[in-house]
């Protein structure tokens, strides 16, 4: 597989081939998560998205994954901003919820 230079998946290993050398699974292993150090606390406001937070803090909307990795309690990144339970409140914004913001990513 080929990825763009600087991709989050650039250095993720493939699955090991079987004894015949044929790939068992044509995909990637799980990407190891970093352990970024949180430096700011951001209170969620209406209509915010992780990419807009990344653009605000890093001037790079694609770095939303860094914010998600710093808040590992959320299984899905969207859970940082939106309610999922109870069902009748599914989709309600978590206004005032605190999201940890890490330092800007170092260049790879």
RAGIPE-V144286 format. One record per pair of residues at least 12 apart in sequence whose C-alpha atoms are under 10 Angstrom apart, sorted by the first residue. I is the first residue (numbers start at 0). GAP is how many residues later the second one is. Records with the same first field share a line. If there is no record, write none. Layout:
# RAGIPE-V144286
I: GAP ; GAP
This chain:
# RAGIPE-V144286
0: 12 ; 13 ; 25 ; 26 ; 27
4: 103
5: 101 ; 102
6: 101
7: 23 ; 24 ; 54 ; 55 ; 57 ; 100
8: 19 ; 20 ; 21 ; 22 ; 23
9: 21
10: 17 ; 20 ; 21
11: 16 ; 17 ; 18 ; 19 ; 20
12: 14 ; 15 ; 16 ; 17 ; 18
13: 12 ; 13 ; 14 ; 15 ; 16
14: 12 ; 13 ; 14 ; 15
15: 12 ; 13
32: 32 ; 33 ; 36 ; 37 ; 39
33: 32 ; 35 ; 36
34: 31 ; 34 ; 35 ; 36 ; 37 ; 67
35: 30 ; 31 ; 33 ; 34 ; 35 ; 65 ; 66 ; 67 ; 68 ; 69
36: 32 ; 33 ; 63 ; 64 ; 65 ; 66 ; 67
37: 29 ; 32 ; 33 ; 61 ; 62 ; 63 ; 64 ; 65
38: 61 ; 62 ; 63 ; 64 ; 65
39: 17 ; 58 ; 59 ; 60 ; 61 ; 62 ; 63
40: 56 ; 57 ; 58 ; 59 ; 60 ; 61
41: 54 ; 55 ; 56 ; 57 ; 58 ; 59
42: 38 ; 51 ; 52 ; 53 ; 54 ; 55 ; 56 ; 57
43: 36 ; 37 ; 38 ; 49 ; 50 ; 51 ; 52 ; 53 ; 54 ; 55
44: 36 ; 48 ; 49 ; 50 ; 51 ; 52 ; 53
45: 35 ; 46 ; 47 ; 48 ; 49 ; 50
46: 34 ; 46 ; 48
47: 33 ; 34 ; 45 ; 46 ; 47
48: 12 ; 15 ; 28 ; 29 ; 31 ; 32 ; 33
49: 12 ; 13 ; 14 ; 15 ; 16 ; 17 ; 18 ; 27 ; 28 ; 30 ; 31 ; 49
50: 12 ; 13 ; 14 ; 16
51: 12
52: 14 ; 46 ; 48
53: 12 ; 13 ; 47 ; 50
56: 44 ; 45 ; 46 ; 47
57: 44 ; 45 ; 46 ; 47
58: 45
59: 44
62: 41 ; 42
63: 13 ; 37
64: 12
65: 35 ; 36 ; 37 ; 38 ; 39
66: 13 ; 32 ; 33 ; 34 ; 35 ; 36 ; 37
67: 12 ; 31 ; 32 ; 33 ; 34
68: 31 ; 32 ; 33
69: 29 ; 30 ; 31 ; 32 ; 33
70: 27 ; 28 ; 29 ; 30 ; 31
77: 13 ; 15
78: 12 ; 14 ; 15
79: 13 ; 14 ; 17 ; 18 ; 19 ; 20
80: 12 ; 13 ; 14 ; 15 ; 16 ; 17 ; 18
81: 12 ; 13 ; 15
82: 12
